[in-house]
């Protein structure tokens, strides 16, 4: 039976065998890279961030508490914070201000959604049905704000539950659900701007 | 007819480049060697310091040992064994009280510090200058 991440961490802490940590890196490398790429949008930066994430995880492995969160969740939290640091250094503006026209904060944006989106509860399948291609959806996701992109990436790419996403983002579960809902609504607005109903 | 897609399939994420695993592990190995070198420097300093203090501590302990009268009391074991056996409890207390405890504590501390730091320094030297090793931040 394959060992869980938490088992491997316990073995690593007990024996200090670097091959065990290397196995953890192999398991989560693509996930962390994909998440970083989704947030920063540049392959070279995502590679650098991924290396930094695993270095931080290695240095702070004794701080990981398996009773508080899964290892993957803990790792993605490090990844998110590292991405935020990178975006702040690159753009020299607060992360919260990095928004697309379809950002999920502000009354004006809510009004914009009300005009464009007849159905307040868009389902992911419905969004896909409206898209001409998967590439259109990916391009639409890129237009979302970093906060919206990270929720969609963590849920649909990393397959985290909303509670786990809340651990990664340091947000209550209901806030994550709300952000997810607004992200899907924004996605629908981008993909179907001419919906007249 | 187009096959239905799921958002999970569309947002399945990018695969990491093949070289990225090697790069990440190399970065960790570099940090591990750097940390081992820092520990080696600290342990070497401790070994050198405790080694340098060992000889003066030994001299001081010997001086205090002879000045305390412990040697005189201990020699009764050979010269007047009957007295020692009759009042062994008082004799034992007298011996213990006469021990130069502070000097002996200093001597033992120097010796233990030297042996421990020298042993750990050897272990860290392997990590610091050779590519593979089993020590980690978990066991540092």
Contacts between the chains, C-beta under 8 A, distances in Angstrom:
chain1	res1	chain2	res2	distance
A	12	B	136	7.1
A	12	B	138	6.2
A	13	B	138	4.5
A	15	B	134	7.3
A	16	B	134	5.1
A	16	B	135	5.7
A	16	B	136	4.1
A	16	B	138	5.4
A	16	B	139	4.2
A	17	B	134	5.9
A	18	B	28	7.8
A	18	B	29	7.8
A	18	B	32	7.5
A	18	B	132	7.4
A	18	B	133	7.4
A	18	B	134	6.9
A	18	B	136	6.4
A	21	B	28	7.4
A	21	B	136	7.2
A	22	B	25	5.7
A	25	B	21	6.7
A	25	B	24	5.7
A	25	B	25	6.4
A	25	B	28	7.8
A	26	B	21	6.3
A	29	B	16	4.8
A	29	B	20	6.2
A	29	B	21	5.6
A	29	B	24	6.8
A	30	B	13	6.9
A	30	B	14	7.6
A	30	B	15	5.3
A	30	B	16	4.5
A	31	B	13	7.1
A	33	B	14	6.6
A	33	B	15	7.8
A	33	B	16	4.0
A	33	B	17	8.0
A	33	B	20	6.4
A	34	B	13	3.2
A	34	B	14	4.9
A	34	B	15	7.8
A	34	B	16	7.6
A	35	B	13	7.6
A	37	B	14	5.4
A	38	B	13	7.5
A	43	B	17	7.9
A	47	B	16	7.9
A	47	B	17	6.8
A	47	B	20	5.6
A	47	B	23	7.2
A	50	B	16	6.9
A	50	B	20	6.2
A	50	B	24	6.5
A	51	B	20	7.4
A	51	B	23	5.6
A	51	B	24	4.7
A	51	B	27	5.0
A	54	B	24	4.7
A	54	B	27	7.6
A	54	B	28	6.6
A	55	B	24	7.6
A	55	B	27	5.3
A	55	B	28	5.9
A	55	B	31	6.0
A	58	B	28	5.0
A	58	B	31	7.1
A	58	B	32	8.0
A	58	B	136	7.7
A	58	B	137	6.7
A	59	B	31	7.0
A	59	B	137	5.8
A	60	B	137	7.9
A	61	B	136	7.7
A	61	B	137	6.3
A	61	B	138	5.9
A	62	B	137	6.5
A	62	B	138	5.9
A	124	B	6	6.9
A	124	B	7	4.0
A	125	B	4	7.0
A	125	B	6	7.1
A	125	B	7	7.9
A	127	B	7	7.0
A	128	B	4	7.0
A	128	B	5	4.8
A	128	B	6	6.9
A	128	B	7	6.3
A	128	B	10	6.8
A	129	B	4	7.4
A	134	B	5	6.0
A	134	B	9	7.5
A	134	B	10	4.5
A	137	B	7	7.6
A	137	B	10	4.8
A	137	B	11	7.7
A	138	B	10	6.5
A	138	B	11	7.4
A	141	B	11	6.7
A	152	B	7	7.6
A	152	B	11	6.3
A	153	B	11	6.5
A	153	B	13	7.3
A	156	B	7	4.8
A	156	B	8	4.9
A	156	B	10	7.7
A	156	B	11	4.2
A	157	B	8	7.7
A	157	B	11	4.9
A	157	B	12	6.3
A	157	B	13	4.0
A	158	B	13	7.5
A	159	B	8	7.3
